[in-house]
Amino acid sequence: MTAAALPRRIAHLDMDAFYASVELLRYPQLAGLPVVIGGGRRHEDDALARAWQGRLADIPLDAFPRLASYAGRGVITTATYAARAFGVGSAMGLMKAARLCPQAILLPVDFAQYRRYSQRFKAIVTEIAPQMEDRGVDEVYIDFTDVPGGQREGGRVLARLIQKSIFDATGLTCSIGVAPNKLLAKMASEFDKPNGIAIVQPEDLQSRIWPLPCRKINGIGPKADARLQQLGVHTIGELAACAPAWLVQHFGRATGAWLHDAAWGRDARAVVTESEPVSMSRETTFERNLHAVRDKALLGEIFTDLCQRVAQDLQRAGYAGRTIGIKLRYADFKTATRDQTIDGATQDAVQIRRIAGQCLKRVPLEQPLRLLGVRVGGLSPWGSMSGHTQPLF
């Protein structure tokens, strides 16, 4: 059999409770306990580390803050599997989570540390299987088709090698699904979490995929799922039984055709190894609502810090942008955005701060704010633009 005739084997790798797992490397005494990552308690965490002179593994359990004592507007970034058993999950408000699992330990978010581990596990993947598509800090797609071991046992041999290599180098576990395409691989990676490997072959469609609820298809969101349920379609198998014309009638030509293909496990998308970012942004949700007048100084500091962080992200990635914008979320959860396009692309924090400040003047500021964000879009590689020099900071 020639390489061109090999059956397509695509893997989806998802790190297990990634942020929480990284924190457990730092605090091994918390293993098996309900732990929630979120909020803005970085300074308290640093103070705890100083009190124990950096011996993080020696900090006793009763020294860690508990979710029951939290008061503020923060949200959960992630939680350990032990915390999830209480109904606690990502994007949930910390105050609500405290009612569900008051005994959970609360740790702050450390994005710099998570990015370091993300880079490490992705470097390990590409050393073994170079055709990798980066899908975020904790997940990737990998083309196994022509990689040695990628066809053995449907891809299980190569998946085991990658799984073991990541664990040996980082101490972190991951779950991998291998299937004929990205759509099925992403579903498969959820089958045996945590630290699992699931193999899906074309003949497994009816037995393993069709019994699942429609929302398990990546791309079917809450609104589409609710609409399908209203129409009496609950499982992927039921969706597959729907006539294409009926789906087009209810969801439109493009979405109806896609729903039919997805239900039948069809997905021709390639694993894309290089992609240009469209934009870069930074935002923060405040611990309490802030007012543009009463909290002007604090808001100014936060705004400047966001602009500096976006500039640093651009510089590290080697990009500059021409469209600078801001995002506000008010106390009533309504959102406002404004942006402005400039003549020349920039990655300079001072210029980003100036243009973003002009955008800020174009939004109502009478209501208290719960979120503030800064975005730079219209990106292009910095090195490709003649006449520009790298900022000195």
GILINGI-V234188 format. One record per residue. N is the residue number from 1. SS is DSSP state (a for helix, b for strand, c for the rest). PHI is phi in whole degrees, -180 to 180 (none if undefined). D_FIRST is the distance of its C-alpha to the first C-alpha in Angstrom with 1 decimal. Layout:
n: <N N>
ss: <SS SS>
phi: <PHI PHI>
d_first: <D_FIRST D_FIRST>
This chain:
n: <1 2 3 4 5 6 7 8 9 10 11 12 13 14 15 16 17 18 19 20 21 22 23 24 25 26 27 28 29 30 31 32 33 34 35 36 37 38 39 40 41 42 43 44 45 46 47 48 49 50 51 52 53 54 55 56 57 58 59 60 61 62 63 64 65 66 67 68 69 70 71 72 73 74 75 76 77 78 79 80 81 82 83 84 85 86 87 88 89 90 91 92 93 94 95 96 97 98 99 100 101 102 103 104 105 106 107 108 109 110 111 112 113 114 115 116 117 118 119 120 121 122 123 124 125 126 127 128 129 130 131 132 133 134 135 136 137 138 139 140 141 142 143 144 145 146 147 148 149 150 151 152 153 154 155 156 157 158 159 160 161 162 163 164 165 166 167 168 169 170 171 172 173 174 175 176 177 178 179 180 181 182 183 184 185 186 187 188 189 190 191 192 193 194 195 196 197 198 199 200 201 202 203 204 205 206 207 208 209 210 211 212 213 214 215 216 217 218 219 220 221 222 223 224 225 226 227 228 229 230 231 232 233 234 235 236 237 238 239 240 241 242 243 244 245 246 247 248 249 250 251 252 253 254 255 256 257 258 259 260 261 262 263 264 265 266 267 268 269 270 271 272 273 274 275 276 277 278 279 280 281 282 283 284 285 286 287 288 289 290 291 292 293 294 295 296 297 298 299 300 301 302 303 304 305 306 307 308 309 310 311 312 313 314 315 316 317 318 319 320 321 322 323 324 325 326 327 328 329 330 331 332 333 334 335 336 337 338 339 340 341 342 343 344 345 346 347 348 349 350 351 352 353 354 355 356 357 358 359 360 361 362 363 364 365 366 367 368 369 370 371 372 373 374 375 376 377 378 379 380 381 382 383 384 385 386 387 388 389 390 391 392 393>
ss: <c c a a a c c c c b b b b b b c c a a a a a a a a a c a a a c c c c b b b b c c c a a a a a a a a a a c c c c a a a c c a a a c c b a a a c c c c c b b b b b c a a a a c c c c c c c c b a a a a a a a c c c c b b b c c c a a a a a a a a a a a a a a a a a a c c c b b b c c c c b b b b b c c c c c c c c a a a a a a a a a a a a a a a a a a a c c c b b b b b b c c a a a a a a a c c c c c c c c b b b c c a a a a a a a a c c c b a a a c c c c c a a a a a a a a a c c c c b a a a a a c c c a a a a a a a a c a a a a a a a a a a a c c c c c c c c c c c c c c c b b b b b b b b b b b b c c c c c a a a a a a a a a a a a a a a a a a a a a a c b b b b b b b b b b b b c c c c b b b b b b b b b b b b c c a a a a a a a a a a a a c c c c c c c c b b b b b b b b b b b b b a a a c c c c c c c c c>
phi: <none -82 -61 -65 -93 -65 -64 -70 -128 -116 -111 -117 -107 -127 -66 -80 41 -55 -60 -64 -66 -64 -66 -70 -66 -76 -125 -63 -68 -93 -58 84 -100 -71 -130 -118 -107 164 79 -122 -104 -56 -65 -70 -65 -64 -64 -64 -64 -66 -62 -105 52 79 -85 -62 -69 -94 -67 -70 -60 -73 -86 -81 -67 -104 -63 -60 -91 -77 -140 161 -107 -67 -123 -79 -85 -162 -149 -70 -63 -64 -74 -64 -63 -93 91 -84 -153 -58 73 -80 -62 -64 -66 -66 -62 -63 -74 -80 -146 -62 -80 -62 -84 -104 -119 -80 -79 -130 -62 -62 -67 -65 -64 -63 -68 -62 -63 -67 -70 -70 -65 -64 -60 -70 -66 -93 -137 -65 -82 -124 -109 -77 -116 137 -66 -129 -148 -146 -104 -135 -89 -86 -48 -107 -86 -53 88 -70 -102 -69 54 74 112 -64 -62 -68 -61 -62 -62 -65 -58 -67 -64 -66 -65 -63 -86 -124 80 -105 -104 -144 -118 -130 -113 -123 -154 -70 -157 -66 -59 -74 -63 -65 -64 -65 -65 -91 -65 -124 -71 -87 59 -113 -131 -126 -111 -121 -104 -53 -75 -88 -55 -68 -82 -109 -101 -62 -71 -74 -67 -58 -66 -73 -77 -65 122 -93 -89 -59 -69 -65 -65 -63 -65 -62 -66 -61 -87 86 -108 -114 -112 -66 -63 -66 -66 -64 -80 -73 -68 -53 -64 -66 -65 -63 -60 -93 -124 93 -63 -68 -67 -62 -65 -66 -60 -65 -63 -62 -64 -94 71 -97 -162 -97 -61 -85 -78 -95 -83 -134 -146 -85 -66 -84 -159 -134 -148 -138 -148 -144 -99 -76 -66 -139 -63 -116 -109 -62 -96 -67 -115 -59 -64 -65 -62 -63 -64 -64 -62 -64 -63 -62 -63 -65 -67 -62 -61 -65 -61 -62 -66 -63 -85 80 -127 -138 -134 -107 -114 -115 -142 -130 -135 -123 -124 -86 -61 -89 75 -73 -118 -128 -132 -145 -146 -144 -100 -107 -68 -116 -66 -139 -136 -92 -63 -65 -69 -61 -63 -67 -70 -63 -64 -66 -64 -63 -71 -99 -120 -65 -126 -76 -83 -63 -111 -114 -148 -139 -142 -129 -134 -123 -120 60 -79 -148 -58 -65 -67 -85 -103 -67 90 -100 -124 -71 -58 -87 -116>
d_first: <0.0 3.8 6.7 8.3 6.3 7.0 10.2 13.3 15.2 18.8 21.5 25.3 27.4 31.1 33.7 36.0 39.5 38.9 42.5 44.1 41.7 42.6 46.2 45.8 44.7 48.1 50.0 48.4 51.5 50.5 47.3 47.4 50.2 50.3 50.0 50.1 49.2 51.2 54.6 56.3 57.5 56.1 59.6 60.4 57.2 58.1 61.6 60.3 58.2 61.3 63.5 61.2 60.9 57.1 56.5 54.4 53.2 56.9 58.0 59.3 58.0 61.4 61.4 58.5 59.5 58.9 57.8 61.1 63.0 61.0 62.8 61.3 58.9 55.7 52.4 49.8 46.8 45.0 46.0 44.8 43.5 46.9 48.6 46.2 47.3 50.7 49.3 49.3 46.6 45.7 48.0 50.7 54.2 55.3 58.6 56.9 54.6 57.7 59.0 55.8 55.4 58.5 57.7 54.5 54.6 54.4 52.7 52.6 49.5 48.4 45.9 45.9 44.8 42.0 40.7 40.6 38.5 36.3 35.6 35.0 32.3 30.5 30.6 29.0 26.2 25.4 25.5 22.6 20.7 22.1 21.2 24.2 26.6 30.1 31.8 35.0 36.7 34.9 31.5 28.3 24.9 21.8 18.3 16.1 12.8 11.9 14.6 14.2 14.9 14.4 12.0 13.9 16.3 15.5 16.8 19.8 19.3 19.3 22.1 24.2 23.9 25.1 27.8 29.1 29.2 31.2 33.6 34.2 35.0 37.0 38.0 36.5 34.2 31.7 29.8 26.2 24.4 20.7 19.6 17.6 20.3 23.5 25.9 24.5 23.9 27.5 28.8 26.7 28.2 31.6 30.8 31.5 33.8 35.0 32.5 29.9 26.1 25.0 21.5 21.3 18.5 18.9 20.6 23.1 24.8 27.7 28.4 28.2 28.7 31.1 33.8 34.2 37.1 36.4 37.5 34.4 32.5 32.8 34.9 37.2 40.4 43.6 45.1 42.1 41.8 45.6 45.4 42.6 44.7 47.7 45.7 44.8 41.2 40.6 37.0 33.6 33.3 36.6 35.5 32.4 34.9 37.0 36.9 35.7 39.1 41.0 39.2 39.9 43.5 44.0 41.9 41.6 38.9 36.6 37.0 36.9 33.6 32.2 33.5 31.9 28.4 28.9 30.0 26.8 24.7 23.7 23.6 21.8 23.6 21.8 22.5 25.3 25.9 29.2 31.9 35.6 38.1 40.4 43.4 44.6 47.4 49.5 51.6 53.7 55.4 58.9 60.4 63.3 63.9 65.3 67.8 67.8 71.5 72.2 69.0 68.8 68.6 65.9 63.8 64.3 62.9 59.9 59.3 59.5 57.2 54.5 54.8 54.5 51.4 49.7 50.7 49.3 46.0 45.8 46.7 44.2 41.4 42.7 43.6 46.8 47.8 50.3 50.8 52.7 53.5 55.0 54.5 57.3 57.4 60.9 62.4 61.9 58.1 58.3 56.3 57.2 55.2 56.4 54.8 55.8 54.0 55.3 55.2 53.2 50.5 51.6 50.6 54.2 55.6 59.1 58.1 55.8 58.7 61.1 59.0 58.0 61.7 62.5 60.0 61.7 65.0 63.6 63.0 65.7 66.5 69.2 67.1 65.9 62.3 59.7 56.8 56.5 53.5 52.8 49.8 48.8 46.5 45.5 43.7 42.6 41.6 44.9 44.0 43.3 46.9 49.3 52.8 51.9 52.4 51.3 54.0 55.8 55.3>
